[in-house]
Amino acid sequence: MLETNVPREIPERRLIESEIFGWEAMNVIACEGAKRIERPETYKQWQVRNTGAGFRQLPLNKTIMKTAKEIVKTCYHKDFVINEDNGKVFQNQLRGRISTYTKKRCRTSDAYR
């Protein structure tokens, strides 16, 4: 997102990169070592993990979804879009997917009903 919205020449970008990202990188290296590799999971892997933990997906509120799409279309960079797929909300950029949002709640065990 930073790459799309903030040109490299702007001093504020250097400040963000050094003061925020720089500290995070230094902390990771100090705590976990230089060999650390982040392995993000796909949304399908998260779905399996959440279902196994007793969560089930709730339906999306159509009004909220419509409002989110309108806000992104009118207030954000033209390359950002919001899409829905199988009850999941995807925040996309023309260069690829950024984030996935789902709405879940814990399933009540039959033993406690």
C-alpha positions in Angstrom: 0.0 0.0 0.0 2.8 2.4 0.8 4.4 1.7 -2.6 1.1 2.8 -4.3 0.2 5.8 -2.2 3.5 7.4 -1.1 6.2 8.3 -3.7 9.7 7.3 -2.7 11.0 10.9 -2.9 8.8 12.2 -0.1 10.7 12.6 3.2 7.7 11.3 5.2 8.0 8.0 3.4 11.6 7.7 4.6 10.4 8.5 8.1 7.8 5.8 8.0 10.2 3.2 6.6 12.9 4.0 9.1 10.9 4.6 12.2 8.2 2.0 11.8 9.4 -0.7 9.4 13.0 -0.3 10.5 12.2 -0.9 14.2 10.0 -3.9 13.3 12.8 -5.5 11.2 15.4 -4.8 13.9 13.1 -6.4 16.5 12.5 -9.5 14.4 16.2 -10.0 13.8 17.1 -9.4 17.4 14.5 -11.8 18.8 14.3 -14.4 16.1 17.5 -14.2 14.2 18.4 -13.4 10.6 17.2 -16.8 9.4 13.5 -16.0 10.2 11.2 -16.6 7.3 7.6 -15.5 7.4 5.2 -18.0 5.9 1.8 -16.5 5.5 -1.1 -18.9 5.3 -3.8 -18.8 2.6 -7.3 -18.0 3.5 -8.2 -21.6 2.8 -5.7 -22.8 5.4 -7.2 -20.3 7.9 -10.7 -21.6 7.2 -9.6 -25.1 8.0 -7.8 -23.9 11.2 -10.8 -21.9 12.3 -13.4 -24.6 11.5 -11.3 -27.1 13.5 -11.2 -24.7 16.4 -15.0 -24.5 16.5 -15.7 -21.4 14.5 -18.3 -21.2 11.8 -18.7 -18.5 9.2 -21.5 -16.0 9.5 -23.2 -14.4 6.5 -22.0 -11.0 5.4 -24.3 -8.0 5.9 -25.1 -6.9 2.3 -25.5 -3.2 3.4 -22.1 -3.2 5.0 -20.6 -4.8 2.0 -22.2 -2.3 -0.3 -21.0 0.6 1.9 -17.4 -0.7 2.0 -17.3 -1.0 -1.8 -18.6 2.6 -2.2 -16.1 4.0 0.3 -13.2 2.2 -1.4 -14.3 3.3 -4.8 -14.7 7.0 -3.9 -12.0 7.5 -1.2 -9.1 5.2 -2.1 -6.6 4.8 -4.9 -8.2 3.5 -8.1 -6.1 0.3 -7.9 -7.8 -0.8 -4.7 -11.0 -2.8 -4.8 -13.2 -4.8 -2.5 -14.6 -8.2 -3.7 -16.7 -10.9 -2.1 -16.2 -14.6 -2.7 -18.0 -17.3 -0.9 -18.8 -15.2 2.1 -15.3 -13.7 2.4 -14.3 -10.1 1.8 -11.1 -9.6 -0.2 -9.3 -6.3 -0.3 -7.5 -6.4 -3.6 -4.9 -4.3 -5.5 -4.4 -4.6 -9.2 -1.0 -6.3 -8.4 -2.5 -8.9 -6.2 -4.5 -9.7 -3.1 -3.7 -7.8 0.1 -6.0 -9.0 2.8 -8.9 -11.4 3.5 -11.6 -10.7 6.1 -14.2 -13.2 7.3 -16.8 -13.0 10.0 -16.9 -16.1 12.3 -18.2 -17.0 15.7 -17.6 -19.9 18.0 -19.9 -22.9 17.6 -21.7 -23.8 20.8 -21.0 -27.4 21.9 -24.0 -29.7 22.1 -22.8 -30.5 25.7 -23.5 -27.0 26.8 -26.9 -26.5 25.3 
